């Protein structure tokens, strides 16, 4: 009986030891499951934001196939810390969702500060303050960080924002060639103000005048450009311009 009791205690001890070790040092199978979850999460996040893995790869400074290889082939085995952080900020999620080890998390006060900022994607397309720019493909060039508190105060929803560059001089002096503009894509009723619009497959940044029945008039701030009169069904509003940034 004494021997049997000793064996039972020894087996219990070894089981507990193995359990403790497995929590500290995950097995190869556990590791593979965790990294597989990260790859799947990355695919879901990219799909929700409607951005390609190639565009995300270029955003973090890698070649276009980098994240595709990470997702499909498991190479690299895990995301680099800087890349993971940039992707997490872009998607507005915690880094643990992209593979950061929980034991290395920053303390709650630091996380609270980081959560007060939001990275808005900068798209390679430009809105022409001139005769028109062809949309082409929307690729993510990088991000511009905004205060979440400021966005809330402006009544803006972070995931409905994108930043693009102005080309041309038709909106001078309000908007100059090369200025960055923040575009709110939230669906709203058509109203006066500066908007990015699509007209005949061209992107324009213009003031919209809706005061004339049956017509939408696109106005330039530069008097050298004449107003553009068009039917409402011929104009597609991409979004309202809510902020600009540029050189002094």
trRosetta pair geometry for C-beta under 8 A, 3 or more apart (Angstrom, degrees):
i j d omega theta_ij theta_ji phi_ij phi_ji
1 4 5.8 -54 -148 37 32 111
1 5 6.3 33 153 -20 65 105
2 5 5.7 -55 -149 36 30 111
2 6 6.4 32 152 -21 64 105
3 6 5.7 -54 -150 34 32 111
3 7 6.4 32 152 -20 66 104
4 7 5.7 -52 -148 34 33 111
4 8 6.4 34 153 -20 65 105
5 8 5.7 -53 -149 35 32 112
5 9 6.4 30 154 -17 65 105
6 9 5.9 -57 -150 38 31 109
6 10 6.2 32 152 -22 66 108
7 10 5.6 -56 -147 36 31 112
7 11 6.3 31 155 -19 66 105
8 11 5.9 -53 -147 36 30 110
8 12 6.4 30 153 -18 63 107
9 12 5.6 -55 -148 38 32 112
9 13 6.3 36 152 -23 65 105
10 13 5.6 -52 -149 34 31 114
10 14 6.4 28 154 -16 65 106
11 14 5.9 -56 -147 38 30 109
11 15 6.3 32 154 -21 64 107
12 15 5.7 -56 -148 36 30 113
12 16 6.4 28 155 -17 64 107
13 16 5.9 -59 -151 37 28 109
13 17 6.3 29 152 -21 65 108
14 17 5.5 -52 -144 35 33 114
14 18 6.3 33 156 -19 65 105
15 18 5.9 -54 -148 36 29 109
15 19 6.4 30 152 -21 63 107
16 19 5.6 -55 -148 35 32 114
16 20 6.4 31 154 -18 66 105
17 20 5.9 -55 -149 36 30 109
17 21 6.3 27 154 -17 64 109
18 21 5.7 -56 -146 39 31 111
18 22 6.2 32 156 -23 65 106
19 22 5.8 -54 -148 32 29 111
19 23 6.8 28 153 -19 61 102
20 23 5.9 -56 -157 31 33 110
20 24 6.7 19 152 -8 66 108
21 24 5.8 -64 -149 44 35 103
21 25 5.7 -28 173 38 75 103
22 25 6.9 -74 -120 69 23 64
22 26 6.8 54 -176 -113 64 41
22 27 6.4 -18 -135 -31 94 93
22 30 7.5 132 -173 -29 94 155
26 30 3.7 -121 -176 95 106 132
26 31 5.3 138 108 -58 117 76
26 34 7.1 23 151 -12 167 137
27 30 4.6 101 51 5 74 101
27 31 7.0 -133 98 -6 40 87
28 31 5.6 -52 -149 34 32 114
28 32 6.4 32 153 -20 65 104
29 32 5.8 -54 -149 35 31 110
29 33 6.4 32 153 -19 65 105
30 33 5.8 -57 -152 36 32 111
30 34 6.4 30 153 -19 66 106
31 34 5.8 -57 -150 36 31 110
31 35 6.3 22 157 -11 67 108
32 35 6.0 -57 -143 42 30 105
32 36 6.1 35 155 -23 65 108
33 36 5.6 -54 -146 35 29 114
33 37 6.5 33 153 -22 62 103
34 37 5.7 -53 -155 31 32 113
34 38 6.7 33 148 -20 64 102
34 99 7.3 109 146 -122 99 78
35 38 5.4 -47 -151 31 40 116
35 39 6.5 40 151 -19 67 101
35 74 6.9 71 132 -136 132 99
35 77 6.6 -58 -128 177 157 71
35 78 6.3 -103 -115 -86 113 81
35 99 6.8 37 -112 -111 65 121
36 39 5.8 -52 -150 35 34 110
36 40 6.4 32 152 -16 66 106
37 40 5.7 -56 -147 40 32 110
37 41 6.1 34 153 -23 66 107
38 41 5.7 -54 -146 35 30 112
38 42 6.4 34 154 -23 63 103
38 78 7.6 33 82 -131 165 77
38 79 7.5 -141 161 -5 137 110
38 97 7.6 135 -122 151 71 44
38 98 5.7 85 -153 -157 102 37
38 99 4.3 25 -112 -60 151 99
39 42 5.7 -51 -151 31 31 114
39 43 6.8 33 151 -19 62 103
39 70 6.7 -167 -110 134 100 80
39 71 4.6 142 -162 -129 104 63
39 74 7.5 -68 -62 -92 149 67
40 43 5.7 -53 -154 33 35 113
40 44 6.5 34 150 -18 67 105
41 44 5.6 -54 -150 36 35 112
41 45 6.2 33 154 -18 68 106
41 97 5.3 -154 164 172 152 89
41 98 6.7 -139 96 -85 125 57
42 45 5.9 -54 -145 38 30 110
42 46 6.3 30 156 -18 64 108
42 53 7.8 66 142 -108 111 102
42 67 7.0 -144 159 -170 141 116
42 70 7.7 -5 70 107 168 118
42 71 6.2 -130 82 -89 126 110
42 87 7.4 -14 -125 170 101 146
42 98 6.5 79 -75 -120 95 92
43 46 5.9 -57 -147 37 28 110
43 47 6.3 27 155 -19 64 109
43 53 7.9 -26 -103 -68 67 116
43 71 6.1 109 -61 -143 102 139
44 47 5.8 -58 -149 37 29 111
44 48 6.3 30 154 -21 65 106
45 48 5.7 -53 -147 34 31 112
45 49 6.5 12 159 -2 65 109
45 91 4.6 -8 -173 -131 131 144
45 93 6.8 -90 -110 -7 137 144
45 97 7.8 107 -55 135 136 129
46 49 6.2 -67 -148 48 28 98
46 51 5.5 -104 -156 73 75 77
46 52 7.0 48 179 -146 122 12
46 53 6.0 -5 -138 -69 166 68
46 56 6.3 -83 -108 -30 115 144
47 50 7.1 26 -174 -77 34 44
49 90 7.9 31 -119 143 174 96
49 91 6.6 -115 -36 -113 140 78
49 121 7.9 121 178 -30 128 145
49 159 7.7 -118 -109 -153 86 102
51 55 5.2 -110 -178 78 92 132
51 56 6.0 103 128 -52 116 94
51 121 7.4 -158 -86 -109 145 163
51 140 5.8 23 -148 -29 132 127
52 55 4.6 99 59 5 84 99
52 56 7.0 -149 98 -2 48 85
53 56 5.5 -54 -147 40 36 112
53 57 6.2 45 151 -27 67 102
53 67 4.2 -145 -172 94 100 115
53 68 4.9 128 110 -64 140 74
53 71 6.6 -93 -117 2 152 139
54 57 5.6 -50 -150 30 31 115
54 58 6.7 26 154 -14 63 103
54 64 4.1 13 -150 -168 96 94
54 65 7.2 -3 -106 -70 86 40
54 67 7.7 -145 -68 49 28 104
54 68 6.9 10 -67 -36 72 118
55 58 5.9 -55 -151 37 33 107
55 59 6.4 40 148 -27 64 104
55 139 4.9 -159 -119 -149 106 72
55 140 4.5 97 163 22 109 93
56 59 5.3 -49 -148 29 35 118
56 60 6.8 17 159 -5 66 103
56 67 5.5 1 89 0 111 162
56 87 6.6 51 -171 -114 118 103
56 90 7.6 163 -129 98 95 161
56 140 6.7 34 -80 51 46 139
57 60 6.5 -69 -155 43 28 96
57 62 4.6 -85 -175 80 83 100
57 63 6.4 -29 151 93 128 34
57 64 5.3 130 79 -140 135 26
57 65 6.9 114 -142 38 176 15
57 66 4.1 147 -141 44 118 102
57 67 4.7 -143 -70 2 95 98
57 68 7.3 -45 -47 -7 141 82
58 61 7.5 49 -173 -76 35 16
58 62 7.2 -108 -80 63 28 56
58 63 7.9 0 -82 -161 69 17
58 64 6.1 2 -51 -90 98 70
58 139 6.9 0 66 175 146 118
58 140 7.2 151 77 76 98 79
58 141 7.9 -46 122 -118 112 36
59 86 7.1 -179 128 144 99 125
59 90 6.9 61 141 -89 151 156
59 121 7.8 -57 -115 -132 140 96
59 140 4.7 -14 -73 111 122 115
59 141 7.3 94 -104 119 77 10
59 142 6.1 153 -146 -98 79 38
59 143 7.3 57 -166 -29 118 90
60 66 7.7 -118 72 88 112 148
60 82 7.7 141 -163 118 104 86
60 83 4.6 64 -176 -132 145 86
60 86 5.2 150 -107 81 95 142
60 87 6.6 -25 -66 -53 132 90
62 66 3.6 -1 136 -24 135 164
62 67 7.4 123 79 -30 138 78
62 83 7.3 24 -29 -112 127 132
63 66 5.4 129 61 -41 66 96
64 68 7.8 19 135 0 64 123
65 68 4.9 -68 -158 49 60 119
65 69 5.6 62 145 -27 89 102
66 69 6.2 -65 -159 33 23 106
66 70 6.6 21 149 -18 62 108
67 70 5.1 -48 -144 35 42 117
67 71 6.2 37 157 -17 70 104
68 71 6.1 -58 -147 40 28 105
68 72 5.9 0 166 5 66 117
69 72 6.3 -64 -125 52 25 93
69 73 4.9 -34 -165 40 67 117
69 75 5.1 -52 153 76 107 87
69 76 8.0 66 109 -9 106 49
70 73 7.5 -27 -63 56 8 73
70 74 7.1 33 -163 -128 40 16
70 75 6.6 -112 -91 79 46 34
70 76 6.1 -13 -103 41 95 61
70 79 6.9 49 -153 -77 152 80
74 77 6.3 19 165 -111 86 55
76 79 7.3 132 76 -87 113 30
76 80 7.4 51 66 -40 158 81
78 99 5.3 179 -153 163 102 151
79 83 5.0 -128 -177 91 98 111
79 84 4.1 124 111 -68 125 95
79 87 7.2 -69 -166 22 157 141
79 98 6.0 -24 33 155 150 105
79 99 5.7 139 29 49 100 138
80 83 4.5 80 61 13 88 108
80 84 6.6 -161 85 -11 39 89
81 84 5.8 -57 -144 37 26 112
81 85 6.3 26 158 -19 63 108
81 100 7.9 79 -126 -106 76 98
82 85 5.9 -56 -149 35 29 112
82 86 6.5 26 155 -17 64 106
83 86 5.9 -58 -150 36 30 108
83 87 6.3 26 155 -15 66 109
84 87 5.9 -59 -147 39 29 109
84 88 6.1 30 155 -21 65 109
84 95 5.6 75 143 -150 108 103
84 98 4.9 170 -151 112 94 124
84 99 6.3 -105 -122 59 138 99
84 100 6.2 147 144 -59 144 95
85 88 5.7 -55 -144 36 29 112
85 89 6.4 26 158 -16 64 106
85 95 6.2 -20 -94 -97 59 127
86 89 5.9 -56 -149 37 30 108
86 90 6.3 32 152 -22 64 108
86 119 8.0 134 -162 -127 62 176
86 143 7.7 174 -166 13 89 132
87 90 5.6 -54 -148 35 32 114
87 91 6.3 15 160 -4 67 109
87 98 5.9 137 92 -117 123 166
88 91 6.2 -65 -144 47 27 99
88 92 8.0 -162 164 15 54 5
88 93 5.4 -104 -150 75 74 73
88 94 6.5 -24 -161 155 126 14
88 95 4.5 -57 -71 -85 164 65
88 97 7.1 135 -116 55 98 98
88 98 5.6 -130 -70 14 96 135
88 100 7.9 -8 -60 -18 151 128
89 92 7.3 30 -173 -75 30 40
89 114 7.9 -99 -100 179 100 104
89 117 7.6 -14 -149 105 111 102
89 118 7.9 164 -178 -150 78 34
89 119 4.4 75 140 -9 98 135
89 143 7.1 165 114 94 109 168
89 145 7.7 -34 170 -101 131 106
90 119 5.1 -66 -91 91 48 131
90 121 6.7 61 -152 -76 100 91
90 140 7.9 54 -151 -173 138 153
90 143 5.8 -138 -99 -69 87 143
92 118 6.3 5 -97 -133 108 93
92 119 7.7 -158 -64 39 73 82
92 158 6.8 119 -87 113 147 138
92 159 7.1 -88 7 -74 152 99
93 97 4.7 -49 148 41 130 147
93 98 7.3 119 94 -24 119 100
94 97 5.7 109 71 -6 72 97
94 100 7.8 -109 148 45 80 127
94 111 7.8 10 -120 -149 105 123
95 98 5.7 -69 -161 49 53 98
95 99 7.6 -61 162 60 76 53
95 100 3.7 41 126 -8 106 143
96 99 7.6 -172 -161 43 31 10
96 100 5.1 -81 -82 62 46 91
96 102 5.9 38 -113 -83 125 79
96 105 7.2 -14 -59 -85 111 114
100 104 6.5 -115 175 73 92 110
100 105 7.1 103 130 -83 120 72
101 104 4.8 70 77 10 94 108
102 105 5.6 -16 -166 -26 50 115
105 111 7.3 -3 175 -62 102 130
106 110 4.0 -87 157 84 127 132
106 111 5.4 157 84 -52 104 82
106 114 7.6 96 65 -7 150 137
107 110 5.4 91 59 12 72 101
107 111 7.1 -140 101 -4 35 93
108 111 5.6 -58 -145 41 34 112
108 112 6.2 40 155 -28 67 104
109 112 5.6 -49 -150 29 31 115
109 113 6.9 32 151 -19 61 100
110 113 5.7 -52 -156 32 36 111
110 114 6.5 32 150 -16 67 106
111 114 5.6 -55 -146 39 35 110
111 115 6.2 37 155 -23 67 107
112 115 5.8 -54 -147 34 29 112
112 116 7.1 35 151 -28 59 101
113 116 5.9 -57 -165 21 35 114
114 117 6.4 -68 -168 34 43 103
115 148 7.1 -27 141 0 59 156
116 147 6.5 -11 150 -154 89 73
116 148 5.0 -133 -165 33 45 111
116 149 6.2 0 -164 -23 102 97
117 145 5.2 7 179 -174 118 110
117 146 7.0 155 -156 79 69 33
117 147 6.2 -49 -103 -107 67 41
117 148 6.2 -118 -73 -21 13 90
118 145 7.0 153 77 -151 34 63
118 146 5.6 -26 63 64 86 84
118 147 7.9 28 20 130 82 8
118 148 5.2 101 -22 -80 105 84
118 151 6.4 -16 35 -11 136 155
118 158 4.4 -82 178 -142 163 138
119 143 3.8 14 -180 170 105 146
119 144 7.3 143 -155 66 60 28
119 145 5.3 -33 -95 -93 67 73
120 143 6.1 141 66 -161 38 81
120 144 5.2 -26 61 63 97 83
120 145 7.5 170 14 -93 76 21
120 146 5.9 31 -15 0 117 115
120 158 7.2 -129 -83 -164 88 78
120 161 4.8 -55 -130 112 122 114
120 162 6.4 177 174 -116 96 29
120 163 5.4 96 118 -21 115 105
120 182 6.7 14 137 -129 167 102
121 140 4.9 -69 -160 -127 118 105
121 142 7.8 157 -153 92 55 29
121 143 5.7 -49 -99 -101 39 78
121 162 5.4 -27 74 -128 88 86
121 163 7.0 -169 98 29 40 82
122 140 7.0 96 66 -163 55 63
122 141 4.5 -65 102 63 101 100
122 142 4.8 3 40 63 123 71
122 143 6.2 -163 -5 -93 88 20
122 144 5.9 90 -59 -20 105 94
122 162 7.6 140 -108 -177 22 75
122 163 4.6 -38 -103 79 70 107
122 164 7.2 145 -161 -86 64 37
122 180 7.3 -49 -123 -140 114 123
123 138 5.1 -33 -152 -157 124 89
123 139 6.9 126 -156 66 67 39
123 140 6.5 -50 -99 -100 56 45
123 141 6.6 106 -169 1 8 97
123 162 5.4 28 -18 169 116 125
123 163 7.0 166 13 76 74 50
123 164 5.1 -27 61 -89 99 91
124 136 7.8 -68 102 91 105 124
124 137 7.7 18 66 92 122 73
124 138 7.1 162 43 -153 83 38
124 139 4.4 12 5 60 128 92
124 140 7.7 -60 -22 -14 88 3
124 141 5.0 129 -72 -54 74 109
125 133 7.3 142 -177 122 81 123
125 135 5.5 -3 -135 -155 140 59
125 136 6.2 180 -100 56 94 93
125 137 7.8 -158 -61 89 102 31
125 138 5.6 -44 -15 -103 121 71
125 164 5.8 -34 87 -133 76 128
125 203 6.5 85 162 6 117 164
126 133 5.0 -71 85 153 89 171
126 164 6.0 163 -119 168 36 103
126 165 4.7 -42 -114 77 97 87
126 166 6.9 127 -169 -127 96 8
126 167 4.4 58 146 -15 141 114
126 203 7.2 160 98 85 46 130
127 133 6.6 -169 -142 39 16 127
127 164 5.5 93 -12 108 96 131
127 165 7.6 178 26 86 69 40
127 166 6.0 -35 72 -108 86 60
127 167 7.3 168 79 22 35 79
127 181 6.9 -51 40 47 132 135
127 183 7.8 129 -35 -69 145 137
127 196 4.6 -91 -111 -124 146 109
127 203 4.9 -99 -117 142 64 111
127 204 6.5 54 -175 157 86 10
127 205 4.0 83 135 -43 123 104
127 238 8.0 -148 -98 55 122 147
128 131 6.6 -54 149 62 144 43
128 132 5.0 151 59 -140 149 12
128 133 3.7 157 -42 -19 108 93
128 166 7.9 108 -129 -165 16 59
128 167 5.1 -39 -110 73 63 96
128 168 5.0 58 -170 -2 74 136
128 170 7.8 50 144 21 76 123
128 202 6.8 -41 31 172 132 104
128 203 6.1 123 8 90 84 72
128 204 5.6 -45 68 -107 85 56
128 205 6.9 180 73 11 31 81
129 166 5.2 21 -14 -176 117 106
129 167 6.7 175 25 80 74 38
129 168 4.1 -168 73 84 63 99
129 169 6.3 159 109 19 108 4
129 170 4.4 -160 161 48 71 81
129 171 3.9 -88 -143 7 130 101
129 172 7.4 115 139 -25 140 68
129 175 5.6 -172 -78 96 154 115
129 177 7.1 -135 54 -80 117 65
129 204 7.7 104 -93 -163 34 67
129 205 5.2 -40 -75 62 80 104
129 206 7.9 151 -123 -71 66 61
129 220 7.3 119 -171 -134 81 101
129 222 7.9 102 159 0 106 123
130 133 7.8 77 55 -43 98 87
130 167 6.6 -65 11 115 119 78
130 168 2.7 -137 -30 -133 109 148
130 169 6.6 53 -79 30 98 55
130 170 5.0 170 -83 -18 40 112
130 225 7.8 -143 -131 -95 42 141
131 168 7.4 -176 11 -111 59 148
131 202 7.7 -70 132 -172 61 156
132 199 7.1 -107 -110 71 125 94
132 200 7.4 -28 -140 74 161 99
132 202 3.0 -2 -173 178 123 146
132 203 6.9 130 -161 52 70 39
132 204 5.7 -48 -103 -69 72 94
133 167 5.7 92 -68 53 139 131
133 168 7.9 -146 -45 -17 107 119
133 202 6.2 118 48 -163 30 82
133 203 5.0 -38 69 58 88 93
133 204 7.7 152 21 -75 77 47
134 201 6.7 5 -130 142 77 93
134 202 6.3 -55 -82 -109 47 66
134 203 7.5 76 177 8 4 89
135 138 7.3 -31 173 -56 97 85
135 198 7.1 -7 -53 -115 128 114
135 201 7.1 -107 8 -175 102 67
135 202 7.8 -176 -28 -135 77 22
135 203 5.4 106 -77 -35 79 115
140 143 7.8 3 -176 -61 110 75
144 163 5.1 45 16 -14 130 164
144 180 6.8 136 -66 156 155 150
144 182 7.7 -116 80 -87 140 101
144 245 7.7 170 -151 32 150 150
146 150 6.1 -112 172 71 94 119
146 151 5.7 93 124 -54 124 108
146 158 7.8 -171 70 -121 117 97
146 161 7.9 -36 23 112 149 162
146 182 7.7 65 -68 -113 146 148
147 150 3.9 82 74 5 106 106
147 151 6.8 -173 93 -9 57 81
148 151 5.6 -51 -148 36 35 114
148 152 6.4 37 153 -20 66 103
148 158 6.9 -31 -120 -68 82 136
149 152 5.8 -54 -151 36 31 111
149 153 6.4 31 152 -20 65 107
150 153 5.6 -55 -147 37 33 112
150 154 6.3 26 155 -13 66 109
151 154 5.8 -62 -149 42 30 107
151 156 4.6 -91 -166 72 80 106
151 157 7.8 123 162 -86 114 6
151 158 5.6 44 159 -76 162 85
151 161 7.6 -99 -132 -27 124 153
152 155 7.6 39 180 -73 34 26
152 156 7.5 -99 -69 50 20 67
154 242 6.5 103 168 170 135 130
156 160 7.4 -145 -176 67 76 101
156 161 6.2 44 171 -64 122 124
156 184 5.8 -115 -128 -106 101 122
156 186 7.9 -155 -141 -18 61 132
156 242 6.4 148 -86 124 131 167
157 160 4.5 52 82 15 102 115
157 161 7.4 179 87 -26 54 90
157 184 7.9 102 40 -150 75 99
157 186 6.0 107 31 -77 116 123
158 161 6.0 -62 -160 18 36 117
160 184 6.1 41 118 -161 104 67
160 185 4.9 -142 -179 59 83 82
160 186 4.7 57 152 -60 157 78
160 239 8.0 165 157 -122 90 128
161 182 6.0 -10 -164 -173 113 97
161 183 6.9 146 -153 74 59 50
161 184 6.0 -27 -97 -99 77 58
161 185 7.2 -174 -87 9 24 87
162 182 7.8 162 85 -152 28 56
162 183 5.6 -21 66 59 76 100
162 185 6.8 32 11 -25 101 121
162 239 7.7 139 42 19 92 165
163 180 5.4 12 -180 -179 114 106
163 181 6.8 167 -150 81 67 38
163 182 5.4 -32 -96 -98 83 61
163 183 7.2 162 -98 11 29 81
164 180 7.4 164 86 -150 23 64
164 181 6.2 -22 64 59 71 87
164 183 6.3 9 14 -10 104 127
164 196 7.2 72 51 -101 138 157
165 178 6.4 -29 -166 -145 110 32
165 179 7.2 146 -155 79 62 39
165 180 5.9 -42 -97 -97 63 60
165 181 7.7 133 -121 14 15 80
166 171 6.9 -86 -162 50 138 131
166 175 4.9 -155 -128 163 170 118
166 176 7.0 118 89 83 133 31
166 177 6.3 -131 109 -121 90 30
166 178 6.7 -31 67 37 81 19
166 179 4.5 9 28 57 124 88
166 180 7.7 -143 -2 -76 85 14
166 181 5.9 77 -48 -18 101 115
166 205 6.0 -66 -119 31 97 154
166 244 7.9 3 -21 -136 134 114
167 177 6.0 35 -147 -139 37 85
167 178 7.8 66 -96 -52 53 44
168 171 7.6 82 99 11 93 85
168 177 5.9 164 46 -93 13 97
169 172 4.8 -19 -170 -9 78 123
169 176 7.3 3 -118 -142 71 58
169 177 5.8 -39 -69 -40 72 106
169 222 5.9 77 135 -69 78 161
170 206 7.6 -28 116 -95 125 85
170 220 4.0 -77 168 -138 97 133
170 221 7.5 116 141 41 56 65
170 222 4.9 -129 -157 36 36 122
170 224 7.7 -120 -119 73 66 90
170 225 4.4 28 -139 -27 103 161
171 174 5.3 -73 161 66 90 99
171 175 3.9 9 107 52 127 103
171 176 7.9 -124 86 -59 86 27
171 194 7.5 76 -143 -135 135 125
171 205 6.0 -42 -39 104 150 103
171 206 7.3 -145 -80 -102 108 44
171 220 6.1 -114 -77 -153 53 75
171 221 4.9 61 -157 25 51 108
171 222 6.5 -65 -37 -13 8 96
172 175 6.9 -98 -74 73 45 47
172 176 5.7 58 -99 -97 95 68
172 177 8.0 -28 -60 -18 112 76
172 221 6.5 -156 75 89 25 108
172 222 5.0 48 54 -74 79 110
173 176 7.2 -2 -154 -65 50 94
173 221 6.8 -106 31 129 46 130
174 194 7.3 -158 137 -83 146 148
174 221 4.7 132 6 -19 114 172
174 244 7.9 139 156 -4 75 166
175 179 5.1 -130 -160 50 79 149
175 181 6.8 -8 -127 -69 132 124
175 194 7.6 137 -27 -160 130 150
175 205 6.5 -53 80 117 165 138
175 221 7.5 127 24 26 79 136
175 241 7.9 -57 -71 -173 140 163
175 244 6.0 -136 -106 -123 90 152
176 179 5.1 109 57 -34 67 111
176 246 5.9 154 56 152 105 165
176 247 8.0 -80 82 52 138 84
178 246 6.2 111 104 -138 84 112
178 247 7.1 1 108 8 128 107
179 244 5.2 2 169 -171 126 110
179 245 6.7 154 -166 77 78 37
179 246 3.7 -57 -110 -62 77 133
180 244 6.8 150 82 -160 52 56
180 245 4.6 -14 60 62 103 93
180 246 6.5 172 17 -68 68 72
181 196 7.6 153 100 -54 137 116
181 205 6.8 125 20 -125 167 150
181 241 5.0 -40 -177 -136 127 108
181 243 6.9 153 -159 84 53 55
181 244 5.0 -22 -102 -102 74 78
181 245 7.9 -178 -78 22 33 66
182 241 7.1 110 70 -157 53 59
182 242 5.3 -62 95 65 102 85
182 243 3.8 20 29 52 123 102
182 244 7.4 -136 11 -68 77 35
183 196 5.3 -24 -120 9 135 133
183 238 6.6 -11 177 118 141 103
183 239 3.9 98 169 89 98 133
183 240 7.1 146 -156 68 63 31
183 241 6.1 -36 -99 -93 68 56
183 242 7.4 137 -119 12 18 86
184 239 5.2 175 76 -175 39 109
184 240 4.9 -20 57 59 101 87
184 241 7.9 -176 14 -84 82 8
184 242 4.9 54 -21 -19 115 131
185 238 6.6 -53 -112 160 90 65
185 239 4.1 -65 -84 -85 54 124
186 239 7.5 82 24 -132 51 95
186 240 8.0 -39 50 23 84 106
188 191 7.1 -52 130 8 116 109
188 240 7.0 -10 39 -24 137 129
190 208 6.8 -110 -174 147 94 149
190 210 5.7 137 128 -87 107 147
190 216 7.3 -73 178 -109 147 123
190 232 7.3 -131 -6 -140 171 111
190 237 6.4 177 -104 -31 89 149
191 208 7.4 103 98 87 31 122
191 210 6.6 -89 -130 15 27 141
192 207 7.1 11 -169 180 79 91
192 208 5.9 -158 -127 85 40 77
192 209 6.3 27 -113 -107 97 44
192 210 6.2 -129 -60 18 72 93
192 211 7.8 22 -71 -38 119 91
193 207 6.8 -133 134 -141 15 73
193 208 6.4 -3 54 40 53 95
193 240 5.9 17 110 -146 135 109
193 241 7.5 -167 149 47 98 80
194 205 6.6 25 179 176 98 89
194 206 7.2 -162 -142 110 65 21
194 207 5.4 -45 -88 -88 63 65
194 208 7.8 157 -107 1 17 78
194 240 7.3 101 83 -165 58 67
194 241 4.3 -43 108 46 106 124
195 205 7.3 -164 97 -144 34 57
195 206 6.8 -22 60 66 74 63
195 207 7.7 100 15 -129 75 23
195 208 5.3 11 17 -22 124 120
195 237 5.5 -43 174 -143 143 99
195 238 7.3 148 168 49 90 72
195 239 6.8 -180 -154 96 80 33
195 240 5.3 -48 -103 -105 82 53
195 241 6.4 -155 -95 -6 24 85
196 203 6.2 -2 -175 -171 99 99
196 204 7.2 164 -153 84 53 41
196 205 5.2 -28 -96 -95 70 77
196 237 7.7 105 80 -167 53 58
196 238 4.3 -49 102 63 99 120
196 239 5.5 12 45 54 104 75
196 241 6.6 108 -29 -56 84 91
197 203 7.5 157 81 -151 37 53
197 204 5.4 -21 62 63 86 91
197 205 7.9 148 16 -97 71 29
197 206 6.4 -45 22 38 118 102
197 208 7.3 115 -49 -76 137 114
197 218 6.8 -123 48 -105 147 126
197 235 5.4 -16 -175 -169 131 100
197 236 6.5 146 -165 76 73 47
197 237 5.4 -41 -106 -105 85 51
197 238 6.2 -167 -99 4 24 86
198 201 7.0 6 -177 -110 100 19
198 202 7.0 154 -154 73 58 36
198 203 5.9 -30 -97 -94 69 62
198 204 7.8 156 -96 18 21 78
198 235 7.4 143 71 -163 54 51
198 236 4.3 -15 56 63 105 104
198 238 6.0 97 -26 -49 93 102
199 202 5.7 -31 70 62 70 89
199 204 5.9 -9 21 7 113 125
199 218 7.3 -76 -41 -37 155 157
199 228 7.4 75 158 139 172 147
199 230 6.5 -148 -136 -45 125 174
199 234 6.6 48 -138 139 83 91
199 235 5.6 -17 -88 -110 94 74
199 236 7.7 -175 -66 27 48 71
200 234 7.5 4 -49 178 76 103
203 238 7.0 9 -133 -21 101 151
204 218 6.5 33 117 -170 145 148
205 241 6.6 63 -153 -55 111 138
206 218 4.0 33 127 -170 160 95
206 219 6.0 137 178 55 98 41
206 220 6.3 -61 -127 -74 91 60
206 228 7.3 -65 -131 35 167 117
207 218 7.3 135 69 -163 50 49
207 219 4.2 -35 69 67 104 101
207 220 7.5 -176 20 -74 93 15
207 221 7.0 99 -18 -55 121 80
208 216 6.4 -29 -156 -169 97 100
208 217 7.5 131 -162 73 47 54
208 218 6.6 -24 -100 -103 60 60
208 219 7.6 -167 -72 18 12 89
208 237 7.6 -12 -70 -101 156 116
209 212 7.0 46 126 4 102 96
209 216 7.5 143 71 -168 57 50
209 217 4.1 -23 62 67 109 106
209 218 7.8 -153 20 -67 83 16
209 219 5.6 66 -20 -23 113 121
209 227 7.7 -31 27 -144 134 130
210 216 6.2 -14 -100 -116 72 74
210 217 7.9 -161 -67 28 30 78
211 217 8.0 -36 40 25 80 121
212 215 4.3 -19 101 58 114 114
212 217 6.2 68 23 -24 125 117
214 231 7.3 -37 170 -127 72 77
214 232 7.6 -113 -162 -11 34 103
215 229 5.5 -25 -164 -162 125 96
215 230 7.2 124 -158 65 74 29
215 231 7.0 -68 -114 -99 51 41
215 232 7.7 -178 -152 -41 10 77
216 229 7.7 145 77 -156 44 49
216 230 5.6 -32 67 72 91 80
216 231 7.2 42 18 143 93 12
216 232 5.2 112 -28 -90 116 61
216 234 8.0 -159 44 59 119 87
216 235 5.1 -91 81 18 152 150
217 227 5.1 -4 -174 179 106 125
217 228 7.0 149 -161 75 54 48
217 229 5.4 -20 -104 -100 79 68
217 230 7.9 150 -94 23 33 66
218 227 6.6 151 73 -165 51 68
218 228 4.1 -11 55 58 107 105
218 229 8.0 -152 21 -67 73 24
218 230 7.0 19 -9 13 107 112
218 235 7.5 173 -56 -112 114 139
219 227 5.4 -22 -97 -111 68 94
220 223 7.9 -176 97 -72 98 18
220 224 7.9 -64 108 63 138 62
220 225 3.7 18 47 77 158 128
220 226 7.9 49 24 53 118 16
220 227 7.5 -155 12 -89 78 48
222 225 5.3 65 83 7 95 104
230 234 4.6 -111 171 77 114 127
230 235 5.5 118 98 -45 130 106
231 234 4.7 90 61 -1 83 107
231 235 7.6 -176 87 -4 46 88
232 235 6.3 -73 -154 40 34 100
237 240 7.8 12 176 -57 118 68
241 244 7.0 21 174 -59 116 94
